[in-house]
Each structure stands twice: as structure tokens, then as C-alpha cells.
């Protein structure tokens, strides 16, 4: 297999063939050529058109075979029925990547899907990678390479910068681009992956992680076709300190249905997507505006680790709005140091000096106030992120020049901070502030949301990459779905603790077991022929001492013999009597996109009614498991709330981590595990799974 | 008292005096005059200035006493120390409303607060109303009356329309105005109430409800000083079908602290504010943008009662984003009728015809498609709100004129629907669509949020105004906080049911009581001298038949006599043994702003840990109570979830409604009531309060 052909040529190919090249710059086969010529692309452009000697002033070739050199990249802009032939010819010549604009493949149904599979298979046999089909393609504003038929409307006046965009959808990608242009966001690469017959979102992210012109990545996805590839790419992005913001649509049930009908994608469970993105330090944007707000601020390259915010405002009301939004996001607004507050009160006796620092409208009357105020906040308050609310006043001709000057002086002394301003006014005035290094928002709440995202990036980048826990040896699964006892034994092999219990053939074994387990115990008759033990009085609860164990053993055998004379009696099961545990649930679910995912929640109504659970990709270590346990709303039941005993969180975490490792070691036949209930005992006394259900897929032919 | 002076003259006074009038149009005392002259205000302007014969070309008067007529309204623009004298003189002359620009009152501390109280008291004695002090005042764009020193920057180029704004804060009011201008929102009246020494938010809303030029009201508040007045004004707005959108800041703890330090306001509990606004059909906006988005769409005057949305899109991805947002807001996207879907498929075989209806990018190639698509959706789909996603393509010169024409034709045939478009492009193109009657958003999620608000208004307006339940006779409260038995008796007098129990002096009484209550029963020793009954074995549970009651009676008396020979024994309390009930909690809390507020939630961890409760202003009837009960997340515990029995919701609702009436009848000494637990029995078996605590304030001198 040669699918590992590098695709970095997609950013700036030495040479690019255009199959179905048109002389008409408005047609799909003409647009990329016209755009590359306009943007000064320096690679060789090789138009292929059987009917023309020249296309847009460039020499044209009659066929792929006639090309005078092997192009690194080929753009295929012919109708679907001609794609197979073109791709064969390109693969034969040794082209590295083909970009397939053509529609009429998997997005149209089964027939198109088969054709797509055939096209991709042919390419792969020669090691050629494919972007598309049904793809709007790729644009690199730094090199001027336009492997896309995005219309010139979209390409006009886009500022070149460090933000790259990857979108599955061409139509929504266009909307995004246009919105990015309106927001004056500097863009680097824009890739639209369409049907993802071969190259996926993850491949594009990987490409951009290694691209020095990309600093920030915006992702738009309707479905995820390659979970593993995406996870690896997002891990690489985090290691490279490149923030990723993702809009994954299809959150709702209605949305998910629409997403499935729209793309040929596997729509993963949305809560799993949330969990995976959270794990990888990716910020999930809920709206297009939020996506763009965050990438615009992220392009500044400042990601504070501390989630503290200093606010300077000319309106107390705005200070309250900002405080409300910050609290919603978990950003804290620590108070200014006492001495700094007194300094500000000396400058302006009516100011509110804590944080938000409110200069009141007085700042307009005395413009010299801003520099000492801002300097005190940044220098003495020590905030890593600073938000200034100056609204329309800050953009008026009488105020803007002085305000810019004073803020720039502060920024020059503390260039490592994140500076955000809320201003309203003419575009050129706002852009001047932007050029000074301040990111401008018109709405205070949106500004706070973007700042919150920066500190989430900061914390993700600061985390040492977590080594996966040591892999368990592969688990040998039975051919059939195991019963409870088998399931418990399988899990016990991986160190997952059941409520202590022991099968005992003789009364004195039972006494010894009870001594070891600790009184009181539960005694249960053990017989493969008696399924409903309680019905025959085959369970004795709260057996308190050794004498009672001996008596109970005899009682159970006698009752069993009386009720079922033919039954094979194997003795008695001695189990711990659990009295103090808090009910929890743990489980594993195989996600179609991301593989085994572990779940933890509190038992009973919390899971049933409130869906208060946490999810995490498997495997993970005990510290992650502990974070998971502490993250659910109802975890206070384990943490000593309202006089409850503190539960054995360490034991729970160990069990959850082991379960995640077991799920990986069990391989793809494992569909799900339910441990319900799991009893969390008081601190130091462990945690026990009282029941276990394992669901397996049928073995494949190769076992 | 004459505080009922009408204030409608504030919108268009026949005559207005300006105390502290300045010839300089840039000064605070000059700005209103300059602005009124510019905007063509037709009332008489009477400048008062001891040093000038003429101000801005108008004859000036040396003092208030010298004014040739009694002005309806006076603007006071002098320093704080001169306000008292000016207000006295104005009140003496019989002015109806004084607008006090001057700062230096309650917002500065105790001294300023005293001065403010004195000023307001003098005004009120003569029946003069006061707007302010520390108020940016009032602006009416229809009459050109500018009782405000808002700078000319704010007044430039604001479109006149039907949206009125009431803000407590001048600074944030200015920010709002500027943002409204940028969003091209047509404004009517803008009122900024400052310290609210006399006239409050509620007074301003009441004024605007009666103003024919106001169709929509936007409210910005930091604290609410007159809860009752605001509630009445909002009820009047709903009756008049005038939508109100409110931004009440200070949601968070940090925010609340900032709000208190910023204004001289009482910050009510935020969850109570949510409950009251929800009750009154007011939509609460979380951000400034959301506030403006909603009022902009509300200005169309279309408020669909059904919360159904039809979506036509050129991008499947946008359809998914819109579906996600709609689901979040409870807007439903019903499928198109079958026949209509087939019609669309005939027009465009590749379209997605359900809803969202996806024309794909094909619409650009065949512009004639839009009218039949849109007509089919509106005419046959029957959606009351229609959202079209056309993004940048819909604003291009080649598409916009045809698209406008076709959409306008559909709208002309169905003018009663709510039409919203998502477009990106030059301002003049978007404005042309707006003039055609379509409201344009650039972000699809923001469009959906605004549409969701319209249907909330529609449902609120469609509700018949709910008559308050019949008032209970005033409750006679004891002088001291009552003990449990007293509390239960007080509540029982209002029809609030305790667990059935009867005091019985003789064994045969107890037997009769048990027969009536139903077996099993609980027996408790009754003695004013035995407080801790359980300690002496004075409680017998699960007493199952008549014989056991007789025996139990004797046992309890014997145990009591043995344990406490001196105790006065009054017999035995026979109570129902509750076995099947679901634990709930109910309560009353007196809110400083809105008076008694009732609370309902599920017992135990739901209230303790999850704060899953619902609040409502008192009093309310049983149908409101039932809605409350059904609205909490954990109500499924009462509604038969997961095999649980259906609880007696009607009995719970009756109890909750009675509690709300009791709270009103009890008057202001009632601080709180806790009924915890309340047992909701299976359907038909009632609901019982097992415990009751009532907290009272000390009686006032007049009883």
C-alpha cells in the first residue's frame, strides 16, 4: 500500500494540471486558472483540453498522456462519467494528488457511491491521493495556489493571514469565507473536502499543523469519517500550539437527520464529539459568528494559562454584562490589589477601582486618565487578558487618536498580554486599533466568549501530553455473549473489582471466606439448576457471625434440596453485605467514529432522568478518571455533600481507568459493557461492581 | 397625594423650560435646545438663564418665576447644589414633569441619597413627577422632543420607527443607541431613568404602552426599584400586544455585586426575575446583540402563535445549523406535506424536499426555481415563519434583483407570515431586501433565536389574561414564629393538607380514626411535655388493624408514663402511614422586589444538589401550578417515568396554588414557608405536607 504519499504539495505545487481546462474564466474549469494567474501563483499551470492549443494564454495539452511533465497536483473538472478515465491516466503518470471537483458520486446514492469507490481504489493502487469528489477544493493565499472553483466573489479582497479553514461543505465553506472577509480575518489555507472519498478533515488538519503559514485552524464538519485520523491530527495541533476551533453541526436529532441526508458521513453521537474535542483542547463553536470571533482573536497568538480577566470600562452597566458573561464561562475577575485600587482612587475619586475598573464617563473629559488606569491594571493587577469597554466614545475623532496612543504605550510595555477592546464606530477607526495590536469587538459578550476560548487553549497547551496507560494484553473473548459470572470473571482478570464473593463447597470454607470478607455477609445457594434463588429462600442477608454462617449453609442446602430435589448443588456463595455504598454506574459503548468510549454517572434517577454522565475515549489513566468523576454535577454525592461520607474516589477512578483499558484490549468485538450498580464505598473501603453485562458482536470468520 | 399626575406630556410637551440653558450647543444645558431646534420640535422652548437675554436664538428668562407661562416639562441642567431650589420653583409653578440631568445624588452615597429624597419629596407635594436625577433623560424621535443631553453623535442618522428603548444606565443606553443605529433599527422613544428617584422603568413602560408610535419595547435594567409597577406595566404591554424584550444584567454573583455598587438599586434574585418575565411573556435577552436582533424582527409586527418554522436553504450544512438552533429553542420544523414534497422533487430531482428544503447551489443556475419553491413552502407547508438561507449568493448583482422579485411575489400573496433571510453582502443590497419586508440576518443562528422570540410573543399574546384566583380572607398571624403544629393549623385553615392525623383521647377514638384514615397507621404519644417522642418509644409504625391500635394505645401510654411520670398525657395521635409517596418540596420566599414567590421541586438530592426548582409570583391558580410542576426536569418522577406510578398532580397543584394564595393573604410579615417533604401520593390519593415551617417578621407597632 502506498497511501502514505505526502500531500504537502497541495499548499504550493511546483506544477498543476487542470483536466477540463476552460478558456472562460467564469466556468468551473476556467476559474482556478484565472485565479492563479491573478494571484501570481509561481508553479507551472498545465491546462488539458483536447480542443484548444491555448487556454487563458497558456499552452494547452490534448490529453493527460500528452503532458510534458508529471504534475504534482491535478485538478479534475470534468463530468462524473469522465472522472474514472482521467483519474486512471493521472495515477498512471504518477501524479501525487488529484482534486476532484466533479459531483455525482456518493452524495447521489448507491450508484454514485460505487463509482466513487472505484475511482478512489484506482488512485490508491498507484499511491495517488484524492481530494473529493464533490469538493470545492483547496486555496492557499500565501502561494496563490487555487485548487478550487470558489467564485471570484469569494476570492476578492480576502486578507492573507494565519487562519486556515477546513470545511466539508463547499456551500457553507463559501458562507464562512465571506463572513471571514467581512470580519477582516487574515486567511492562509482554505480546504473543502466534499465527499472525502480519500482525504479527510484529519488529513487536512495534519497538513496544516506542519504548514508554517498556518497559526490557527477553523474546522467545519457535518460528519466525521475518520475518527482516528482526526484525533491524531488534533493531538499534533495541540503539541504544535496551534489552536483549533471546530463547528460540528448536527447536534440535535433533527439536525443529525439532515446531516445524514446531506453528506455520506457517519454522524457520531454528539455527546461523544463534545467529550473528544474537550479532551483534545479543541474549542467547539456553536455558531458561525462564535467560530470567527474565536479564530480572529486566536490569530494574535496569545493564549493565557490563567483564566483571569481584567476589565476597564466607561460604563458600570457594561462592567456588569461582562461580569455575567465571564461567570457563565468560568473566567474569573480577581479584584485589583489594594494598593493599586488606592492609586486609582487618588487619580479619580469617583471611579470603581476593584475589577471591573469603572472610569465612568469622566474619561472623555480627561483623556490623560486612560494610560495610568490601564498601566495600573496591567502592571499591578497582573491580568493576562485585559478587556477595555470604550464603545462609541472611543471611536470618535476627538477621542480615538489620544486613546490609541495611550493604550499602545501600555501594550508596548506589556506585549505578552491579550488585549481586547469593545468599540463602535467607522470601520477605518476600528481597523486602526486592530493594527495597533488590539482585537476589537462591537459586543461585550462576544468579546468575553472569545477571551474565554483563549484561556481554554492556554490551559490545553500547558498540559503535558498524557501518555496512554500501559496496554493490557489482548483479552480473549468467548464466542458468545457471556453471562454475569463469566462477565465478572473476564473483568476481574483486568483488575476490575466485583463485590467480594467466594464460592464455597463446605461450611468451613464458607466460615473462612466470611472471616476474610468481613461480617456481615450474604449467603446464596450455588447451583447451575437454580436460577431464581430468592424464590426458594436461597439468599440469606446480613449473616452476622461464624455460627450463623454454619447454620445458614445448612439451611440453604436443605431449602434447595426440598425445593428442587434434582438440582446439582455446588455449595454456597459468600458475598460481602454492602450497606453503605453510593450507587454509581460505569459503562463502555463502542462509538462508530471514535471507538470505545467510557461512561460514568451516579446511579438511579441521575442517569435515568437527568442524564448526568461524563464520557471519555478509551483508554485513560486514573487521574483522567478522577477528573471525570469529579466533573459531573451530582459528584457532590461522592464528595461529602450535606453530611454524606466521602466516597473512595481513588478506587472508583482505578476501576474506571481499568475498564477503559479492558475495552481497548478486548478489541472491536466488544460492543458495550454495563456495570450497574457500582457501589462506591466510604473512603478507603473500595468500590465494587455488583452487576456486569458485556455485549459482544459475533466472531468474524477469522476468529 | 397627587403622584398620579399623567406623564404623557413627556413624549411631546406643548412647552418645555430648560433650567441652566446654554448658548453653547456642545454643553449639557445647550444640547437639548440645539437638538430640538434641529429636529423641528414644534413645542415652545423656554430657556432659563440669569445672564442672557437670548439662548441659541430664543428669548431667555432670568428665572423660573419669570417664565411667561407654566411649562408642561422642565429640563434641569444645573449642578446638584442648585437642584433643590430649581425643583421647588418648578413645583410651585405647577410644572408636570421635571427631568433632572444633574448627578451627585443617591449614586454618590448617603448624603446624596438624602438630598435626592428631599428633592423628590418637594416635587411630589405639588404633584410634580421627576425623571432622574442623574438621568440622560428622554428622546422622542417622532415629535422631536429631546429632553436629554445625549450627544449629537448619538442622535445623528437614527431612523425613526416603532422601537422604543428604556434604559436605567445612560452610558449603556448610549452604547445601545449606537448599536441600534448601526443595525438600522427604527426608533421611537428612548428613555434613560438614571437614579429613579421618582419615575421608574415601569412608569416609562406604561407611558410607551399608551404611545401609538411605540410598537416594540426594549428594556435595559441593572436593578428593579418598583416591582409592582413594572409587573403592571408589563401586563399592560402584553394586553396591548406590544412585545417587550428585556436585558436585566447582574445575573451572576460577580455581576450582582457590580450592579449594587453601580446603581442605587435593589438587585432581586435573578431566578425570580426569570420567573416573572417568563410569566409576563417578556423575552429576556442575554446579550446586547440578541436584544437588538429581537426588537428588529419584532418591529415587523408578526408574532406567530405556532412555533413552527419552514426553512429554504441553498446549503445543506446551513440547514443543519438552523435545525440545531431551532431544536435548542423548542421551535419545530415539521415536514412538508407529501404532495408538496413530490411537487418540489419534480421541479428539482436532487433537492431535499422535507424541511429544511435544500435547493442546493442549483438555484443560482436556475433563478426561476425560487418562487415555486417558496410558494409551495408557504402555501402548502403552511409555516407561519419562513427562513431563507441565501448567503452571499443572494446579494450578488446577478442574483439579487431576480431573487427579490420572486420572494416579493410570494410575500404579497401571504403577507401575514414572518419572513427572515440570511444574506451577506453590501449594506444597500441588504437594505433593499429589508424594504421589501424581509428581515435580514448575516448569521443563521441569530436569525433562529430572533424567530424563536417572535413565537414566544405570539403565544403570550394568545393567552387569555389570567384572572388572579379569588383572594383569601386575610390570615391572622400569631405574634411569634409558630411551631410545627401551629404552622400546620394555619395552613390547614387555607386548605393546605397535612398528612391525615387525628388527636385521640381514648382507645376507641383511635380505632375510629384509624378506620377513617385507613390502615396501616402511625401512632404517636400526644403530650405537651414530651418533645422527643421517639426517644421514649412513643411512636409506633405500621400499625395494621383495629386490635393493634387498641394494644398500641395502651403501650404508648404505659411507655410515656414509665419514662416521664409527671408528663401530661393527652392521648395518641393517629396518622396515616405513608409508604408510596414521592418526596417533593414546596415553599414561599418573600422577594424584596416582587413580593411572595412560590417554589416547587422534587425532594432530596434534586433540590439539595441540582437546584431543579420552579418559581412563580403569588398568587396563581391550579392550572398555573400544574404547569409549574410539569416544567421541572425531574417531574418525570411524578409522571410515571420508568415504571413509577403516576402521582396525584392535581392534588399537588391544588396545594401549591393554595399556598400561593395563603402567602398573599398572610401579608408582608410572612418571610418564608417550607413544606418539606410534601408527599405526592399515587394518582387519586392526594398529596400531604409532612412538615411545615413558617418564618415571620416581628409585628409592626400597629399590629
Interface residues (C-beta under 8 A of the other chain):
Chain A: X108 X153 X154 X168 X169 X170 X171 X172 X174 X175 X178 X179 X182 X220 X222 X247 X249 X250 X251 X252 X253 X254 X255 X258 X259 X261 X262 X263 X286 X287 X288 X289 X314 X315 X316 X317 X318 X319 X320 X321 X323 X324 X325 X326 X327 X328 X333 X350 X352 X354 X356 X358 X360 X361 X391 X392 X393 X396 X424 X442 X443 X444 X445 X446 X605 X606 X608 X609 X610 X633 X634 X636 X637 X641 X642
Chain B: X108 X153 X154 X168 X169 X170 X171 X172 X174 X175 X178 X179 X182 X220 X222 X247 X249 X250 X251 X252 X253 X254 X255 X257 X258 X259 X261 X262 X263 X286 X287 X288 X289 X314 X315 X316 X317 X318 X319 X320 X321 X323 X324 X325 X326 X327 X328 X333 X350 X352 X354 X356 X358 X360 X361 X391 X392 X393 X396 X424 X442 X443 X444 X445 X446 X605 X606 X608 X609 X610 X633 X634 X636 X637 X641 X642
